[in-house]
Amino acid sequence: MDHVRVLRVVLGVTAGYLILLALWLGWVVNHTPDGTVPFQIMALVGMFGSCIGIGLMWTGRPSKADRQLARHGIEGWARVEHVRPLARTDHHSEMTELDLEFTVPGSESYRGTVVYDVTPADKERLAIGETVSIRVDPENRDRVMFCL
């Protein structure tokens, strides 16, 4: 989860909500029929919750650079040569250093090291000797994305 993106969305939606609330309190509430204020408050709170929800769904999207790499990257594969767990994370996964041998069609194989957040579901696929599908940036071979 990208905490910076989440913070920006929550702050942006809250700022927009406060502006809308000030507009509603300063002008709209004075021009509405009697007895409709509770319904308007429910609508305002509902809109705030909906905007937060939509914003949080938006933050779950990969970054633009990751989407471009997934779309335009060269497909290849990597063989796991060594696995070193570094630290457990707070969301039941492990930061792991993987020594890999990368093979990209049209170029020589090369070795590299990647630090990756390995979930329990991915642990078997990233075991020593396993082959993993990857996407490699054609302009920067050090930029690699796993396709698990």
MDAnalysis code that builds the backbone (N, CA, C; Angstrom):
import MDAnalysis as mda
import numpy as np

u = mda.Universe.empty(444, n_residues=148, atom_resindex=np.repeat(np.arange(148), 3), trajectory=True)
u.add_TopologyAttr("name", ["N", "CA", "C"] * 148)
u.add_TopologyAttr("resid", np.arange(1, 149))
u.add_TopologyAttr("resname", ["MET", "ASP", "HIS", "VAL", "ARG", "VAL", "LEU", "ARG", "VAL", "VAL", "LEU", "GLY", "VAL", "THR", "ALA", "GLY", "TYR", "LEU", "ILE", "LEU", "LEU", "ALA", "LEU", "TRP", "LEU", "GLY", "TRP", "VAL", "VAL", "ASN", "HIS", "THR", "PRO", "ASP", "GLY", "THR", "VAL", "PRO", "PHE", "GLN", "ILE", "MET", "ALA", "LEU", "VAL", "GLY", "MET", "PHE", "GLY", "SER", "CYS", "ILE", "GLY", "ILE", "GLY", "LEU", "MET", "TRP", "THR", "GLY", "ARG", "PRO", "SER", "LYS", "ALA", "ASP", "ARG", "GLN", "LEU", "ALA", "ARG", "HIS", "GLY", "ILE", "GLU", "GLY", "TRP", "ALA", "ARG", "VAL", "GLU", "HIS", "VAL", "ARG", "PRO", "LEU", "ALA", "ARG", "THR", "ASP", "HIS", "HIS", "SER", "GLU", "MET", "THR", "GLU", "LEU", "ASP", "LEU", "GLU", "PHE", "THR", "VAL", "PRO", "GLY", "SER", "GLU", "SER", "TYR", "ARG", "GLY", "THR", "VAL", "VAL", "TYR", "ASP", "VAL", "THR", "PRO", "ALA", "ASP", "LYS", "GLU", "ARG", "LEU", "ALA", "ILE", "GLY", "GLU", "THR", "VAL", "SER", "ILE", "ARG", "VAL", "ASP", "PRO", "GLU", "ASN", "ARG", "ASP", "ARG", "VAL", "MET", "PHE", "CYS", "LEU"])
u.atoms.positions = np.array([
    [0.853, -1.168, 0.000],
    [0.000, 0.000, 0.000],
    [0.903, 1.237, 0.000],
    [0.563, 2.165, -0.831],
    [1.329, 3.407, -0.930],
    [0.724, 4.423, 0.036],
    [1.331, 4.563, 1.212],
    [0.775, 5.404, 2.255],
    [0.753, 6.879, 1.869],
    [1.699, 7.315, 1.054],
    [1.721, 8.718, 0.616],
    [0.505, 9.005, -0.261],
    [0.190, 8.080, -1.189],
    [-0.988, 8.285, -2.045],
    [-2.266, 8.276, -1.228],
    [-2.361, 7.382, -0.235],
    [-3.551, 7.319, 0.624],
    [-3.705, 8.630, 1.383],
    [-2.607, 9.128, 1.944],
    [-2.664, 10.383, 2.690],
    [-3.112, 11.540, 1.799],
    [-2.579, 11.606, 0.582],
    [-2.978, 12.674, -0.343],
    [-4.458, 12.602, -0.674],
    [-4.960, 11.404, -0.907],
    [-6.379, 11.254, -1.250],
    [-7.250, 11.648, -0.067],
    [-6.924, 11.170, 1.128],
    [-7.738, 11.490, 2.308],
    [-7.715, 12.993, 2.568],
    [-6.546, 13.610, 2.484],
    [-6.475, 15.060, 2.694],
    [-7.213, 15.833, 1.607],
    [-7.088, 15.397, 0.355],
    [-7.782, 16.073, -0.745],
    [-9.294, 15.971, -0.625],
    [-9.784, 14.771, -0.317],
    [-11.233, 14.591, -0.173],
    [-11.732, 15.367, 1.042],
    [-10.992, 15.358, 2.133],
    [-11.406, 16.096, 3.331],
    [-11.431, 17.600, 3.065],
    [-10.426, 18.109, 2.355],
    [-10.409, 19.537, 2.021],
    [-11.606, 19.895, 1.138],
    [-11.884, 19.075, 0.142],
    [-13.045, 19.312, -0.714],
    [-14.345, 19.252, 0.072],
    [-14.429, 18.307, 1.003],
    [-15.625, 18.173, 1.830],
    [-15.812, 19.395, 2.718],
    [-14.722, 19.902, 3.297],
    [-14.833, 21.079, 4.153],
    [-15.277, 22.304, 3.362],
    [-14.803, 22.430, 2.140],
    [-15.254, 23.540, 1.278],
    [-16.738, 23.395, 0.980],
    [-17.157, 22.180, 0.642],
    [-18.575, 21.931, 0.363],
    [-19.424, 22.162, 1.603],
    [-18.930, 21.744, 2.768],
    [-19.661, 21.946, 4.020],
    [-19.797, 23.437, 4.342],
    [-18.731, 24.203, 4.117],
    [-18.802, 25.648, 4.351],
    [-19.806, 26.298, 3.407],
    [-19.816, 25.898, 2.152],
    [-20.791, 26.418, 1.182],
    [-22.210, 26.053, 1.606],
    [-22.392, 24.835, 2.057],
    [-23.729, 24.383, 2.472],
    [-24.183, 25.157, 3.701],
    [-23.282, 25.296, 4.700],
    [-23.663, 26.013, 5.927],
    [-23.898, 27.499, 5.685],
    [-23.121, 28.085, 4.794],
    [-23.220, 29.523, 4.570],
    [-24.339, 29.942, 3.644],
    [-24.744, 29.070, 2.732],
    [-25.726, 29.528, 1.758],
    [-26.887, 28.557, 1.562],
    [-26.608, 27.296, 1.324],
    [-27.651, 26.340, 0.938],
    [-28.646, 26.089, 2.058],
    [-28.161, 25.907, 3.299],
    [-29.063, 25.556, 4.400],
    [-30.104, 26.644, 4.657],
    [-29.766, 27.888, 4.361],
    [-30.709, 28.992, 4.588],
    [-31.813, 29.038, 3.536],
    [-31.619, 28.398, 2.399],
    [-32.593, 28.450, 1.310],
    [-33.318, 27.123, 1.094],
    [-33.285, 26.238, 2.064],
    [-33.949, 24.939, 1.907],
    [-35.225, 24.887, 2.724],
    [-36.166, 24.048, 2.306],
    [-37.422, 23.923, 3.067],
    [-37.178, 23.338, 4.465],
    [-38.060, 23.675, 5.383],
    [-37.957, 23.146, 6.746],
    [-38.095, 21.627, 6.735],
    [-37.370, 20.978, 7.645],
    [-37.469, 19.523, 7.789],
    [-36.571, 18.727, 6.852],
    [-35.827, 19.389, 5.969],
    [-34.982, 18.644, 5.035],
    [-33.510, 18.624, 5.453],
    [-33.169, 19.357, 6.495],
    [-31.762, 19.450, 6.919],
    [-31.188, 18.084, 7.309],
    [-31.896, 17.240, 8.089],
    [-31.314, 15.928, 8.409],
    [-31.009, 15.085, 7.162],
    [-31.855, 15.169, 6.172],
    [-31.619, 14.416, 4.937],
    [-30.419, 14.978, 4.164],
    [-30.274, 16.287, 4.211],
    [-29.124, 16.901, 3.550],
    [-27.820, 16.511, 4.257],
    [-27.849, 16.450, 5.583],
    [-26.661, 16.029, 6.339],
    [-26.307, 14.584, 5.994],
    [-27.330, 13.719, 5.917],
    [-27.068, 12.317, 5.537],
    [-26.463, 12.245, 4.139],
    [-26.949, 13.072, 3.226],
    [-26.406, 13.077, 1.864],
    [-24.957, 13.561, 1.855],
    [-24.654, 14.598, 2.649],
    [-23.282, 15.110, 2.714],
    [-22.323, 14.063, 3.287],
    [-22.735, 13.389, 4.355],
    [-21.889, 12.361, 4.954],
    [-21.728, 11.180, 3.992],
    [-22.800, 10.813, 3.321],
    [-22.730, 9.740, 2.340],
    [-21.801, 10.073, 1.181],
    [-21.857, 11.314, 0.713],
    [-20.951, 11.734, -0.373],
    [-19.500, 11.699, 0.091],
    [-19.250, 12.115, 1.343],
    [-17.890, 12.080, 1.877],
    [-17.383, 10.642, 1.912],
    [-18.183, 9.738, 2.444],
    [-17.789, 8.327, 2.510],
    [-17.573, 7.729, 1.134],
    [-18.441, 8.062, 0.197],
    [-18.290, 7.548, -1.170],
    [-17.020, 8.069, -1.826],
    [-16.739, 9.345, -1.645],
    [-15.523, 9.926, -2.236],
    [-14.264, 9.329, -1.610],
    [-14.277, 9.093, -0.298],
    [-13.134, 8.436, 0.347],
    [-12.970, 7.026, -0.216],
    [-14.060, 6.283, -0.343],
    [-13.992, 4.918, -0.874],
    [-13.464, 4.869, -2.295],
    [-13.972, 5.739, -3.153],
    [-13.503, 5.788, -4.542],
    [-12.033, 6.196, -4.589],
    [-11.664, 7.158, -3.748],
    [-10.264, 7.582, -3.699],
    [-9.335, 6.476, -3.241],
    [-9.755, 5.695, -2.239],
    [-8.924, 4.598, -1.770],
    [-8.833, 3.482, -2.808],
    [-9.882, 3.265, -3.582],
    [-9.784, 2.305, -4.688],
    [-8.775, 2.811, -5.710],
    [-8.765, 4.094, -5.955],
    [-7.836, 4.690, -6.914],
    [-6.391, 4.532, -6.448],
    [-6.149, 4.644, -5.137],
    [-4.779, 4.521, -4.640],
    [-4.245, 3.105, -4.779],
    [-5.120, 2.128, -4.900],
    [-4.686, 0.746, -5.067],
    [-4.167, 0.429, -6.456],
    [-4.386, 1.330, -7.395],
    [-3.886, 1.115, -8.762],
    [-2.368, 1.200, -8.786],
    [-1.737, 0.443, -9.682],
    [-0.283, 0.605, -9.833],
    [0.041, 2.001, -10.351],
    [1.268, 2.420, -10.118],
    [1.688, 3.736, -10.586],
    [1.736, 3.757, -12.116],
    [1.815, 4.940, -12.678],
    [1.867, 5.081, -14.133],
    [3.086, 4.364, -14.700],
    [4.224, 4.483, -14.027],
    [5.450, 3.825, -14.495],
    [5.288, 2.302, -14.484],
    [4.639, 1.769, -13.453],
    [4.417, 0.318, -13.397],
    [3.444, -0.137, -14.470],
    [2.410, 0.651, -14.735],
    [1.460, 0.281, -15.796],
    [2.138, 0.300, -17.163],
    [3.020, 1.290, -17.396],
    [3.740, 1.348, -18.673],
    [4.705, 0.177, -18.807],
    [5.376, -0.194, -17.711],
    [6.282, -1.333, -17.759],
    [5.515, -2.624, -18.029],
    [4.361, -2.781, -17.416],
    [3.550, -3.979, -17.657],
    [3.074, -4.037, -19.102],
    [2.798, -2.875, -19.690],
    [2.283, -2.823, -21.055],
    [3.392, -2.916, -22.107],
    [4.518, -2.215, -21.881],
    [5.543, -2.103, -22.912],
    [6.851, -2.818, -22.584],
    [6.940, -3.443, -21.412],
    [8.170, -4.121, -21.021],
    [8.400, -5.377, -21.846],
    [9.668, -5.763, -21.931],
    [10.028, -6.980, -22.661],
    [9.814, -8.165, -21.730],
    [9.099, -9.162, -22.238],
    [8.815, -10.338, -21.425],
    [10.039, -11.226, -21.349],
    [10.309, -11.730, -20.181],
    [11.420, -12.637, -19.980],
    [11.143, -13.513, -18.778],
    [12.189, -14.117, -18.236],
    [12.006, -14.940, -17.058],
    [13.245, -14.824, -16.186],
    [13.059, -15.166, -14.937],
    [14.147, -15.105, -13.968],
    [14.149, -16.401, -13.169],
    [15.338, -16.955, -12.974],
    [15.484, -18.160, -12.163],
    [16.015, -17.746, -10.798],
    [15.345, -18.205, -9.744],
    [15.719, -17.848, -8.380],
    [16.924, -18.700, -7.981],
    [18.015, -18.016, -7.626],
    [19.236, -18.724, -7.237],
    [19.436, -18.752, -5.721],
    [19.030, -17.695, -5.048],
    [19.201, -17.646, -3.602],
    [18.132, -16.744, -2.996],
    [17.646, -17.115, -1.814],
    [16.609, -16.360, -1.118],
    [17.108, -16.043, 0.294],
    [17.075, -14.740, 0.663],
    [17.472, -14.322, 2.002],
    [16.355, -13.476, 2.618],
    [15.636, -14.022, 3.594],
    [14.629, -13.199, 4.288],
    [15.318, -12.073, 5.058],
    [14.808, -10.860, 4.939],
    [15.395, -9.709, 5.614],
    [14.625, -9.326, 6.871],
    [13.316, -9.158, 6.738],
    [12.500, -8.732, 7.883],
    [11.041, -9.052, 7.629],
    [10.320, -9.307, 8.707],
    [8.867, -9.510, 8.604],
    [8.203, -8.138, 8.558],
    [7.120, -8.074, 7.831],
    [6.381, -6.814, 7.750],
    [5.150, -6.889, 8.634],
    [4.457, -5.782, 8.761],
    [3.270, -5.746, 9.612],
    [2.034, -6.330, 8.939],
    [2.143, -6.737, 7.682],
    [0.988, -7.312, 6.989],
    [1.256, -8.754, 6.564],
    [1.898, -9.554, 7.448],
    [2.092, -10.993, 7.306],
    [2.880, -11.390, 6.059],
    [3.826, -10.595, 5.677],
    [4.704, -10.947, 4.571],
    [6.138, -10.690, 5.006],
    [7.087, -11.015, 4.121],
    [8.498, -10.846, 4.451],
    [9.205, -10.062, 3.363],
    [10.002, -9.077, 3.772],
    [10.904, -8.435, 2.827],
    [12.030, -9.437, 2.600],
    [12.254, -9.790, 1.334],
    [13.190, -10.848, 1.002],
    [14.113, -10.385, -0.100],
    [15.382, -10.697, 0.041],
    [16.363, -10.406, -0.994],
    [16.490, -11.652, -1.872],
    [16.258, -11.480, -3.160],
    [16.300, -12.586, -4.117],
    [17.465, -12.389, -5.067],
    [18.337, -13.382, -5.166],
    [19.383, -13.380, -6.183],
    [18.808, -14.121, -7.386],
    [18.813, -13.462, -8.538],
    [18.143, -13.994, -9.722],
    [19.072, -14.009, -10.919],
    [18.784, -14.938, -11.829],
    [19.429, -14.928, -13.137],
    [18.349, -14.566, -14.144],
    [18.485, -13.390, -14.761],
    [17.490, -12.875, -15.688],
    [17.809, -13.329, -17.105],
    [16.783, -13.751, -17.824],
    [16.922, -14.115, -19.232],
    [15.869, -13.338, -20.006],
    [16.358, -12.522, -20.937],
    [15.480, -11.713, -21.783],
    [15.807, -12.065, -23.226],
    [14.809, -12.479, -24.013],
    [15.083, -12.825, -25.412],
    [15.774, -11.675, -26.147],
    [16.803, -12.019, -26.918],
    [17.522, -11.013, -27.694],
    [18.718, -10.425, -26.969],
    [18.997, -10.874, -25.744],
    [20.163, -10.377, -25.019],
    [20.736, -11.509, -24.177],
    [21.941, -11.282, -23.675],
    [22.575, -12.289, -22.834],
    [21.918, -12.300, -21.453],
    [21.979, -13.461, -20.810],
    [21.478, -13.566, -19.438],
    [22.368, -12.746, -18.516],
    [21.786, -12.239, -17.458],
    [22.551, -11.469, -16.474],
    [21.989, -11.736, -15.094],
    [22.791, -11.457, -14.094],
    [22.404, -11.700, -12.710],
    [22.056, -10.378, -12.029],
    [21.177, -10.500, -11.039],
    [20.795, -9.319, -10.285],
    [20.189, -9.697, -8.958],
    [20.033, -8.703, -8.121],
    [19.435, -8.882, -6.804],
    [18.229, -7.963, -6.692],
    [17.139, -8.516, -6.179],
    [15.897, -7.770, -6.023],
    [15.425, -7.936, -4.586],
    [15.005, -6.848, -3.953],
    [14.359, -6.926, -2.652],
    [12.865, -6.845, -2.906],
    [12.138, -7.868, -2.450],
    [10.724, -8.006, -2.790],
    [9.931, -8.362, -1.540],
    [8.724, -7.842, -1.446],
    [7.815, -8.152, -0.345],
    [7.082, -9.444, -0.701],
    [7.507, -10.560, -0.120],
    [6.983, -11.882, -0.466],
    [5.832, -12.231, 0.464],
    [4.663, -12.468, -0.116],
    [3.500, -12.886, 0.657],
    [3.533, -14.402, 0.818],
    [2.795, -14.942, 1.789],
    [2.765, -16.399, 1.949],
    [2.286, -17.126, 0.680],
    [1.406, -16.517, -0.086],
    [0.905, -17.142, -1.309],
    [1.983, -17.218, -2.391],
    [2.947, -16.280, -2.377],
    [4.007, -16.244, -3.392],
    [5.260, -16.999, -2.984],
    [5.312, -17.470, -1.750],
    [6.533, -18.091, -1.223],
    [6.961, -19.308, -2.051],
    [6.016, -20.153, -2.439],
    [6.358, -21.348, -3.229],
    [6.861, -20.963, -4.621],
    [6.292, -19.941, -5.207],
    [6.696, -19.519, -6.558],
    [8.061, -18.841, -6.576],
    [8.521, -18.360, -5.409],
    [9.814, -17.687, -5.323],
    [10.836, -18.515, -4.554],
    [10.699, -19.840, -4.599],
    [11.651, -20.735, -3.940],
    [12.878, -20.913, -4.830],
    [13.964, -21.383, -4.242],
    [15.215, -21.589, -4.983],
    [14.973, -22.585, -6.119],
    [15.450, -22.217, -7.315],
    [15.313, -23.068, -8.493],
    [14.069, -22.807, -9.327],
    [13.128, -22.061, -8.799],
    [11.890, -21.772, -9.534],
    [12.150, -20.709, -10.606],
    [11.332, -20.730, -11.648],
    [11.413, -19.743, -12.720],
    [10.182, -18.845, -12.646],
    [10.413, -17.539, -12.725],
    [9.356, -16.543, -12.568],
    [9.282, -15.706, -13.839],
    [8.079, -15.442, -14.304],
    [7.883, -14.561, -15.454],
    [8.116, -13.114, -15.029],
    [8.806, -12.351, -15.886],
    [9.128, -10.964, -15.560],
    [8.867, -10.059, -16.757],
    [8.840, -8.780, -16.505],
    [8.838, -7.737, -17.540],
    [10.042, -6.850, -17.257],
    [10.813, -6.552, -18.293],
    [12.019, -5.743, -18.150],
    [11.869, -4.481, -18.986],
    [12.234, -3.354, -18.395],
    [12.220, -2.086, -19.106],
    [13.261, -2.147, -20.225],
    [12.861, -1.928, -21.504],
    [13.818, -2.031, -22.606],
    [14.929, -0.986, -22.543],
    [14.699, 0.123, -21.868],
    [15.708, 1.183, -21.783],
    [16.561, 1.092, -20.520],
    [16.118, 0.324, -19.527],
    [16.849, 0.197, -18.266],
    [16.659, -1.228, -17.753],
    [17.625, -2.081, -18.017],
    [17.495, -3.500, -17.670],
    [17.441, -3.727, -16.167],
    [17.792, -2.725, -15.370],
    [17.716, -2.867, -13.923],
    [16.293, -2.706, -13.389],
    [15.402, -2.217, -14.219],
    [14.003, -2.023, -13.812],
    [13.211, -3.256, -14.235],
    [12.810, -4.050, -13.234],
    [12.184, -5.345, -13.472],
    [10.876, -5.422, -12.703],
    [9.883, -6.081, -13.301],
    [8.598, -6.299, -12.639],
    [8.284, -7.789, -12.693],
    [7.920, -8.361, -11.527],
    [7.490, -9.754, -11.507],
    [6.068, -9.860, -12.023],
    [5.781, -10.915, -12.767],
    [4.420, -11.201, -13.233],
    [3.965, -12.487, -12.540],
    [3.579, -12.355, -11.271],
    [3.189, -13.529, -10.486],
    [1.731, -13.841, -10.662],
])
